Amino acid sequence: MGEDKMLDKLSIEEVEKLGYYDFMGYIGIPFFNVGGFASIDRLAELCQITGETRVLEIGCGTGANACYLAEKYGCTVVGIDMAERMVQQATKRAAEIGLADRATFKVGDAYHLDFPDATFDAVITVFVSQFLDSTKAFQEFVRVLRDGGCLGVNEMYRAENVPSEIRLKVDDNERVFRELTQLPFTLRSPGTWHQAFESAGFDAIKLEEYPNSQQQPYSGSMVEEFGGWRKLMGTLWRLFVYALRSGEMRRRFTAISGTKKVLINDKETSKYIGYVLCVGIKTRKRG
Ligand SMILES: C[S@@+](CC[C@H](N)C(=O)[O-])C[C@H]1O[C@@H](n2cnc3c(N)ncnc32)[C@H](O)[C@@H]1O
C-alpha cells in the first residue's frame, strides 16, 4: 500500500469494535459536508478569516477543512476531535502537504476544551454541532473566543414545515444515525440554530440556508477531500474488503448509505433538509 498504508494494522475483530468515527478515521474517510469546499469558503468569508486569524476547528475529522483553510487563507488552525484515529489522519494529512506548522491537531472534547480563555479569533464546526448539546458546547466555544471573535457553524437543518409522512422518514433516519454514532444527532430547524446563537449571547448573527435539493452532493471537492484519486481508490478498496469479510461492517455500510440517501439524495425529503451557515460575534457586553 506504500505511503497510503494504514497508521497501524488492526484485526477485523478490532476494527469492528472501533466507534463509528474512529472507524471512519481508521479507514481514512473524510466526512463530506454537502456544500463541499464552497461552503467552507463562504464560512471563511462570513467569519472574516485572513492570514492573521487563529482558528479552532471543533470535530476536525481527518483535517480536510482545517488544511484547506490554512493553505488557502494562510491562517493558523488548531483542530480537535474526540476520535483519536481522526486526529492521526489529520496530522498525517497536514504533514504530507507541508502544513504541519499551521494546521495542528489533538484529541479533545468539545465540552471541555483544553485552551485558556480568549485563545482564538474564530471557532468553527462543520457537521459537528449537530451532534452536540449546543447549550453546553456553545458556552465552551464562547470561553475560548476573544472579544470580537466569531463562531461559525456549517450544520444540517430540517425545515419547520416538513409534511407528516416525510417527517416520519426523517425521524427514522435521524434515529439510525444516532444509533450508529452513539451521539445525540439532531436535525434542528434554521430557527433553532439561530436561537442557539442568541441564547449563547452572540451578536450580529447571520444565517444562510442551503437546501440539499439545490446542491450537487459530494461533487467537486470529493476527490480533493480524499487527498487525490489514488487515496480515494485505496479507501474504496479497503471498504470493499471489510464489507466482504465482516457482517457487522456490511450492516454499518448499509445503514450509513440508507441514511445518507434519505437525508441528502432523496428527491422528496431533500427539499426539507439542507445545511445552514450561521455566524455570530462574541461581544464584550455579554453576561
Ligand atoms: C461528521 S464528522 C465531521 C468531521 C469534519 N468536521 C469534516 O467536516 O470533515 C463529525 C466529527 O465530530 C467529532 N465529534 C463528535 N462529537 C465530538 C465531541 N464531543 N468532541 C470532539 N469531537 C466530536 C467526531 O469524532 C467526528 O470526527
The ligand as an ORCA input file, in Angstrom:
! r2SCAN-3c Opt
* xyz 0 1
  C     -19.487     14.306     10.658
  S     -17.840     14.323     11.258
  C     -17.239     15.880     10.624
  C     -15.738     15.961     10.542
  C     -15.185     17.270      9.920
  N     -15.690     18.427     10.591
  C     -15.465     17.332      8.444
  O     -16.297     18.144      8.024
  O     -14.813     16.593      7.700
  C     -18.133     14.696     12.978
  C     -16.861     14.724     13.806
  O     -17.161     15.279     15.098
  C     -16.424     14.576     16.066
  N     -17.100     14.797     17.372
  C     -18.367     14.477     17.704
  N     -18.622     14.829     18.979
  C     -17.485     15.397     19.472
  C     -17.107     15.958     20.729
  N     -17.955     15.986     21.773
  N     -15.862     16.457     20.869
  C     -14.965     16.398     19.836
  N     -15.257     15.869     18.621
  C     -16.502     15.378     18.430
  C     -16.450     13.140     15.576
  O     -15.436     12.350     16.137
  C     -16.278     13.354     14.071
  O     -14.926     13.330     13.672
*
